[in-house]
């Protein structure tokens, strides 16, 4: 089971799983995007063995919203073995409670992990271009800052593999939505002559974090469209795509 470690301290562990051709469904971790749920459960059980028991996981069913949800002990087990028990219509989770594993699922979209070790607080965010249009990353980080759970000067941000600037071609209607929602696109768009454009989704989300004073940011260099051995990509695989899992937990 391949994964990329993002943070490992005495209190917090975070990582993102990668595509692994030696695993069932290439290490797909998403029950709501799979060919065989039992294959996904084999992968989750392998991850459980090196993290926390599945009954301590709390997972969303993402719908490209800007909805944010605080995870507490009452949410333990939601979505861990049955997708229908997931936290519905939520694309950002956060918690300050120990021994609860939270995470988001992505293929071409950005999975973002925010960590303030001093609180401690962890947040996981799913932001494709639709989430970016809604500024989900800025909204989540701002909410947690306002609640005193994230302190910008101490907060660490990590990005999952995603479709990067040179690969993310969109129609002008996407650019128009970004402009209508007042997303700062400077430096993150390259116009093409055929009513198309390339956008830097990771860069747009990084700008949102920097706007709030979060500067300790680790972007990903893995382009999901290009790195076929390590990455899932909806643009490459369509309905047979699996998903990465960007997750974290606070150690009890």
ABEGO torsion letter per residue (X at the ends): XBBBBABBBAABBBBBBBBBAABBGGGBABAABBABAAAAAAAAAAAAAABBBAAABBBBBBAGBABBBBBBAAABGBGAABAAABBBGBABBBBABBGBBBBBBBBABBBBBBBBAAOBBBBBBBBBAAAAAAGAAAAAAAAAAAAGABBAAABBBBBBBBBBAAABBBBAAAAAAAAAAGBBABGABBBBAAGBBBBBAAAAAAAAAAAAGBABBBBBABBAAABAAABBBAAAAEAABBBBBBBBBBBX
